[in-house]
Amino acid sequence: MTHDGASRDDGRGPAATGAVAAPVPRGAAGRARLAVLALLGSVLVPLVAAGLRSVLWALLGIAALALGAVGLWWALSHTGAVRVLGTVLAVAAPAAVLALYGAFGMLVPALVSLALWSLAAVSARTALGARHAAARHPGRSVAVPPRAPWVLMNPRSGGGKVGRFRLVEKAEAAGCRVVLLDGSRDVTELARQAVAEGADLLAVAGGDGTQALVAEVAARHDLPFLVIPAGTRNHFALDLGLDRDDPAKALDALAHGTEIRVDLGYAADRVFVNNASFGVYAFVVTEPEYRDAKAATTLSRLPALLTGEDAPRLTLRADGTRVDGLQALLVSNNAYGRAVDAAHPGRRERLDTGLLGVVCVRVAGAAQAADLVARGPRSPSLIRLTTGEAVVASGTDTLPVGIDGEHVVLPSPVVCRIAPGALRVRVPHRRSAVPRAAATDWPSVVRLALGRASPARERGRDRGRGGKAPAP
């Protein structure tokens, strides 16, 4: 088991080959220089405005956030007068500090410093991402076009993207047999029937839940799988580098595509391409009223789920480690680059590490809520690790689980595992860069700004650490 999103190198996948040296892309060094200058500016602006007292102002801001977190915890975990008091504190603490900033002339420097820090972070990411994208495209082989591609399309996904982008007509023009999902037929059975009738590629235009069901059939029969991002979020497509704003572009992979292998996650016998969520979130969304009144249902259920006698308390077992008393737990198909929740996940740098990502939250009271806000990833209330298998249990016989947006109930304990390289995915030659890790590699940014970094040297550094150049 490894912590903080570390991955292992098993020699698989396209990233292990094709390490062709590439020049630094035009503009990457300039963005790196902008990132370094903006980072220095974010430190210098408050120092110039208030000298060493700027440290005290920064601490005051952190204290306000911590008090706001205490108020938010009271508002979410209690009812009645305590909830009202918590709401007032959550709003009043940050507002009071902003008022003090304004009264002592620190509001504008603070905002300028925050803007410069944001500019530095964005510039650093784009500089590293551009360099990484240039290094990963050379040396890719062309996949043989399928003879009998089959596509399942959900006309209701993504607010009707299938119709808006004329995906049926475009897929049929590309030689695909298209089946429309009407809600009365089982997705898995449709995919199995397509294989029995001779389909040599399976594709889905729909949400991640439907993608996962068909991906399992494709993996079982070792057939290539094509993702057409026609759902609402399509996080799997995002991490594959596909264009979610124009799902029809994914069809380019049929005639001019590249094939890669990615992992699949399992929660018991259910496949997930993104994640399986346990705990508070999974309990709330199983309520019948949730779809029609999300906010009201969440607020009414949270006090009992967070502090009530029947509040879910999960246990995680992974590679000999046991963690008890968890309120929320997310198991992902490869690690996310930052702490996530099920509704707003981050990005995965790779989809081929052969490891599950696990994020656990354990907050027992207002003090721990404040500590989580103040310390972030360093807080003991937030536990992150990577592992090949994770067992999730509770004091009940069953567990509600959110699997790629689909909410199911599974027998407890639930064994989550990963199948390395199980899925063959067909992707277009031209796609966006896969994200780098959420924690910005500032030493690499500085080297790039000084003109001392090259993709070839960076890949050599990756191999020296026992890792592969990032790729999906």
C-alpha positions in Angstrom: 0.0 0.0 0.0 1.3 3.4 -0.9 0.2 6.8 0.4 -0.7 10.2 -1.3 -1.4 8.8 -4.7 1.9 7.1 -5.3 1.9 4.6 -8.1 3.8 1.5 -9.1 5.6 0.5 -12.3 4.7 -2.8 -13.7 6.0 -2.3 -17.2 2.6 -2.2 -18.8 0.9 0.3 -21.0 1.8 2.6 -23.8 3.8 4.9 -21.5 6.4 2.2 -21.1 7.4 2.5 -24.8 7.8 5.3 -27.3 9.9 7.5 -25.1 10.9 9.8 -27.9 12.7 13.0 -26.9 10.6 16.1 -27.8 11.5 19.7 -27.7 10.0 22.1 -25.1 6.7 23.4 -26.7 6.6 27.0 -27.8 5.3 29.2 -25.0 5.9 26.6 -22.2 9.0 28.3 -20.9 7.3 31.7 -21.0 4.3 30.4 -19.0 6.8 28.9 -16.5 8.5 32.3 -16.1 5.1 33.9 -15.6 4.3 31.3 -12.9 7.5 32.0 -11.0 7.1 35.8 -11.2 3.5 35.6 -10.1 4.4 33.3 -7.2 7.1 35.7 -6.0 4.6 38.6 -6.4 2.0 36.9 -4.3 4.5 36.9 -1.4 6.0 40.3 -2.0 2.7 42.3 -2.2 1.6 41.7 1.4 5.2 42.1 2.6 5.4 45.5 0.9 2.0 46.5 2.3 2.4 45.4 5.9 6.0 44.1 6.4 6.3 41.2 8.8 2.8 42.0 10.1 1.5 40.4 7.0 2.2 37.0 8.7 -0.3 38.0 11.4 -2.9 39.0 8.9 -2.4 35.7 7.1 -2.9 33.9 10.5 -6.0 35.9 11.1 -7.4 34.8 7.8 -6.7 31.2 8.6 -8.4 31.6 11.9 -11.5 33.0 10.3 -11.7 30.1 7.9 -11.4 27.7 10.9 -14.2 29.5 12.8 -16.3 29.4 9.6 -15.7 25.6 9.4 -16.9 25.2 13.0 -20.0 27.1 12.2 -20.6 25.0 9.1 -20.2 21.8 11.1 -22.8 23.0 13.6 -25.1 24.0 10.8 -24.9 20.6 9.1 -24.8 18.3 12.1 -27.4 19.9 14.3 -30.9 21.3 14.2 -32.8 24.1 15.8 -30.9 26.9 17.6 -27.5 25.3 17.2 -28.0 25.2 13.4 -29.0 28.9 13.4 -25.9 29.7 15.5 -23.7 27.7 13.2 -25.0 29.4 10.1 -24.4 32.9 11.7 -20.8 31.9 12.7 -20.0 30.4 9.3 -21.0 33.7 7.6 -19.9 36.2 10.3 -16.4 35.0 11.0 -15.1 35.5 7.4 -17.1 38.7 7.0 -15.6 40.2 10.2 -12.1 39.4 9.0 -12.8 40.9 5.6 -14.1 44.0 7.3 -10.9 44.3 9.4 -8.8 43.8 6.2 -10.7 46.7 4.7 -10.4 49.0 7.7 -6.6 48.6 8.0 -6.0 48.8 4.2 -5.1 45.1 3.8 -8.1 44.0 1.6 -6.7 45.1 -1.7 -3.2 43.6 -1.1 -4.8 40.4 0.1 -7.0 40.2 -3.1 -4.0 41.0 -5.3 -1.9 38.4 -3.6 -4.6 35.8 -4.0 -5.0 36.7 -7.7 -1.3 36.4 -8.3 -1.1 33.0 -6.5 -4.0 31.8 -8.7 -2.2 33.0 -11.8 1.0 31.3 -10.7 -0.8 28.0 -10.2 -2.6 28.1 -13.5 0.5 29.2 -15.4 2.6 26.4 -13.8 0.0 23.7 -14.7 -0.3 24.9 -18.3 3.4 25.1 -18.7 4.0 21.5 -17.4 0.9 20.2 -19.2 2.0 21.6 -22.6 5.5 20.1 -22.2 4.0 16.8 -21.1 1.5 16.7 -24.1 4.4 17.3 -26.5 6.3 14.4 -25.1 3.6 11.8 -25.1 2.2 11.9 -28.6 5.2 10.8 -30.8 5.6 7.1 -31.5 1.9 6.0 -31.3 0.8 3.1 -33.5 -2.4 3.1 -35.6 -5.2 0.8 -34.4 -6.8 -1.4 -37.1 -10.3 0.0 -37.9 -13.1 -2.3 -36.6 -15.3 -4.2 -39.2 -18.5 -4.3 -37.1 -18.6 -1.5 -34.5 -21.6 -1.4 -32.2 -22.8 1.7 -30.4 -25.3 2.0 -27.5 -26.7 5.5 -27.2 -28.9 7.0 -24.5 -31.0 9.8 -26.0 -31.7 11.3 -22.5 -28.1 11.6 -21.3 -26.6 15.0 -21.0 -29.8 16.8 -21.6 -30.2 15.2 -25.1 -26.6 15.4 -26.5 -27.3 12.5 -28.7 -29.8 14.5 -30.7 -28.1 17.9 -30.4 -24.8 16.5 -31.9 -26.6 14.2 -34.4 -24.6 11.3 -33.0 -26.9 8.6 -34.5 -26.4 9.8 -38.1 -22.7 10.4 -37.6 -22.1 7.0 -36.1 -24.1 5.2 -38.8 -22.1 7.2 -41.5 -18.9 5.8 -39.8 -20.2 2.2 -40.2 -21.6 1.6 -36.7 -24.7 -0.3 -35.8 -26.6 2.0 -33.4 -28.9 0.8 -30.7 -30.9 3.4 -28.7 -31.5 2.8 -25.0 -35.2 3.2 -24.1 -35.1 2.3 -20.5 -36.9 -1.0 -20.9 -33.9 -3.1 -21.9 -30.9 -4.2 -19.8 -27.7 -2.5 -20.8 -25.4 -5.5 -20.1 -27.7 -7.9 -22.0 -27.7 -5.6 -25.0 -23.9 -5.5 -25.0 -23.7 -9.3 -24.7 -26.1 -9.7 -27.5 -24.0 -7.4 -29.7 -20.9 -9.6 -29.0 -22.8 -12.7 -29.9 -23.9 -11.2 -33.2 -20.3 -10.4 -34.1 -19.5 -6.9 -32.9 -15.7 -6.3 -32.8 -15.9 -3.0 -31.0 -18.3 -1.8 -28.3 -19.1 1.9 -27.8 -21.4 4.0 -25.5 -22.8 7.5 -25.9 -24.1 8.2 -22.5 -23.1 8.7 -18.8 -20.4 7.0 -16.9 -22.7 4.5 -15.3 -23.7 3.1 -18.7 -20.1 3.3 -19.8 -19.1 1.1 -16.9 -21.7 -1.6 -17.7 -20.7 -1.9 -21.3 -17.0 -1.6 -20.5 -17.3 -4.8 -18.3 -18.6 -6.8 -21.3 -15.9 -5.4 -23.6 -13.2 -6.3 -21.0 -14.6 -9.8 -20.5 -14.4 -10.5 -24.3 -11.2 -8.5 -24.8 -12.8 -6.2 -27.3 -11.9 -2.6 -27.9 -14.1 0.0 -26.2 -15.0 3.5 -27.4 -16.1 6.3 -25.1 -18.4 8.9 -26.6 -18.9 11.6 -24.0 -22.6 12.3 -24.3 -23.4 12.3 -20.6 -23.7 15.1 -18.1 -20.2 14.9 -16.5 -18.3 12.1 -18.3 -15.3 12.2 -15.9 -13.9 9.0 -17.5 -13.8 10.7 -20.9 -12.2 13.8 -19.3 -9.3 11.7 -17.9 -8.9 10.0 -21.3 -8.4 13.4 -22.8 -11.6 13.4 -24.9 -13.5 16.5 -25.9 -16.7 16.6 -23.9 -17.9 19.7 -25.7 -18.0 17.9 -29.0 -18.7 14.2 -28.4 -18.8 13.4 -32.1 -15.0 13.9 -32.2 -14.7 10.5 -30.4 -15.9 8.8 -33.6 -12.6 9.8 -35.3 -11.0 7.0 -33.3 -12.8 4.4 -35.5 -10.9 5.1 -38.6 -7.9 7.0 -37.1 -7.4 5.8 -33.6 -4.9 4.6 -31.0 -5.5 1.8 -28.6 -4.5 2.0 -25.0 -5.1 -0.3 -22.0 -6.6 1.1 -18.8 -7.6 -0.4 -15.5 -11.2 -1.2 -14.2 -12.4 -1.0 -10.7 -14.8 -3.4 -9.0 -17.0 -2.9 -6.0 -18.1 -6.5 -5.2 -19.3 -7.6 -8.7 -20.1 -4.1 -10.0 -17.6 -2.4 -12.3 -16.7 1.3 -12.0 -14.6 3.4 -14.4 -14.5 6.3 -12.0 -15.3 5.7 -8.3 -17.5 4.0 -5.7 -18.7 6.3 -2.9 -19.6 5.1 0.6 -21.0 6.8 3.7 -22.9 10.0 4.1 -23.2 10.9 0.4 -24.3 7.4 -0.5 -27.0 7.4 2.3 -28.4 10.8 1.3 -28.8 10.0 -2.4 -30.7 6.8 -1.7 -33.6 8.9 -0.2 -36.6 8.9 -2.5 -37.0 12.7 -2.0 -33.4 13.5 -3.1 -34.0 13.8 -6.8 -36.8 16.4 -6.4 -35.4 18.3 -3.4 -31.6 17.8 -3.1 -30.8 20.6 -0.7 -33.7 20.1 1.6 -33.2 16.4 1.7 -29.5 16.8 2.5 -30.1 19.3 5.3 -32.8 17.2 6.9 -30.7 13.9 6.8 -27.2 15.2 7.6 -27.7 15.7 11.4 -28.7 12.1 11.9 -26.0 10.9 9.5 -23.2 12.9 11.1 -23.9 12.8 14.8 -27.0 10.6 15.4 -27.0 7.2 17.1 -27.5 5.5 13.8 -24.9 7.5 11.9 -22.9 5.4 9.4 -19.5 4.5 10.7 -17.4 2.8 8.1 -14.4 0.6 8.6 -11.7 0.3 5.9 -9.2 -2.6 5.7 -6.4 -2.4 3.1 -3.1 -4.2 3.1 -3.1 -5.0 6.8 -4.2 -1.4 7.8 -7.5 -0.8 9.5 -9.3 2.6 9.9 -12.5 2.8 11.9 -15.1 5.5 12.5 -15.2 6.9 8.9 -18.1 9.0 7.8 -17.3 9.1 4.1 -15.1 7.0 1.9 -14.4 7.2 -1.8 -12.6 4.4 -3.7 -11.5 5.3 -7.2 -10.2 3.5 -10.3 -6.6 5.0 -9.9 -5.9 7.9 -7.6 -7.3 11.4 -8.0 -4.8 14.2 -7.9 -6.5 15.9 -4.9 -9.0 15.1 -2.2 -12.4 14.7 -3.8 -16.0 14.2 -3.1 -18.3 12.1 -5.2 -20.1 15.1 -6.8 -17.0 17.1 -7.8 -14.1 14.8 -8.3 -10.7 16.0 -9.4 -8.5 14.6 -12.2 -6.6 11.4 -12.5 -3.1 11.7 -13.9 -3.1 8.0 -15.0 -5.5 5.2 -15.5 -3.0 2.4 -15.7 -1.2 2.2 -12.3 -3.0 -1.0 -11.2 -3.9 0.7 -7.9 -7.1 1.9 -6.4 -7.2 5.4 -4.9 -8.9 5.8 -1.5 -10.0 9.0 0.2 -11.4 8.8 3.7 -13.0 11.4 5.9 -13.4 11.2 9.7 -14.7 14.3 11.5 -16.0 13.7 15.0 -16.7 17.3 16.0 -16.3 21.0 15.4 -12.6 21.1 16.4 -11.7 18.4 13.8 -13.8 20.3 11.1 -11.8 23.4 11.8 -8.5 21.4 11.7 -9.5 19.9 8.4 -10.1 23.4 6.9 -6.9 24.8 8.4 -4.5 22.0 7.6 -6.1 20.5 4.5 -4.5 17.3 3.2 -2.2 17.3 6.3 -5.1 16.9 8.7 -5.5 13.5 10.3 -9.3 13.8 9.5 -8.4 13.2 5.8 -6.8 9.9 5.0 -5.5 9.1 1.5 -3.8 6.0 0.2 -3.5 3.7 -2.8 -3.9 0.0 -2.7 -4.8 -3.0 -4.8 -7.7 -4.1 -2.7 -9.9 -2.2 -0.1 -12.6 -3.8 2.1 -15.4 -1.5 3.3 -17.6 -2.6 6.1 -20.2 -1.2 8.5 -22.4 -2.4 11.4 -25.2 -3.3 9.0 -25.8 -6.2 6.6 -25.9 -4.0 3.5 -24.3 -0.8 2.4 -25.6 1.9 0.0 -23.0 2.7 -2.6 -22.8 5.3 -5.4 -21.1 3.6 -8.3 -20.3 6.0 -11.2 -23.5 8.0 -10.4 -25.7 4.9 -10.1 -26.9 4.2 -6.6 -27.0 0.5 -5.5 -27.2 -1.5 -2.3 -24.5 -4.2 -1.8 -24.0 -6.8 0.9 -21.5 -5.7 3.6 -18.6 -5.9 3.7 -17.9 -4.7 0.1 -14.6 -5.8 -1.4 -13.2 -3.2 -3.9 -10.4 -4.4 -6.2 -8.8 -3.3 -9.4 -8.2 -5.2 -12.7 -5.0 -3.9 -14.2 -5.0 -3.2 -17.9 -8.4 -5.0 -18.2 -9.9 -2.6 -20.8 -8.8 -1.8 -24.3 -9.8 1.7 -25.1 -9.9 3.2 -28.6 -9.1 7.0 -28.5 -8.5 9.5 -31.3 -4.9 10.4 -32.2 -5.6 14.1 -31.3 -6.8 14.6 -27.8 -6.1 17.0 -24.9 -3.2 16.5 -22.5 -3.9 14.1 -19.6 -3.6 16.1 -16.3 -0.5 16.1 -14.2 -0.7 15.5 -10.5 -2.6 18.2 -8.6 0.4 19.2 -6.5 2.4 21.5 -8.8 6.0 20.4 -9.3 7.6 23.7 -8.6 11.2 22.5 -9.0 10.3 21.5 -12.6 8.6 24.8 -13.2 11.7 26.7 -12.1 14.0 24.5 -14.3 11.7 25.1 -17.2 11.7 28.8 -16.6 15.5 28.8 -16.6 15.6 26.7 -19.7 17.2 23.7 -18.0 14.4 21.2 -18.3 13.6 18.9 -21.3 11.0 16.2 -21.6 13.7 13.6 -22.2 15.4 14.5 -18.9 12.1 14.5 -17.0 11.3 11.0 -18.3 14.7 9.9 -17.2 14.0 11.3 -13.8 10.6 9.4 -13.7 12.3 6.1 -14.5 14.9 6.8 -11.9 12.1 7.1 -9.3 10.6 3.8 -10.6 7.6 5.4 -12.3 6.5 5.8 -15.9 5.9 8.9 -17.8 2.3 9.8 -17.1 -0.2 8.5 -19.5 -3.8 7.2 -19.3 
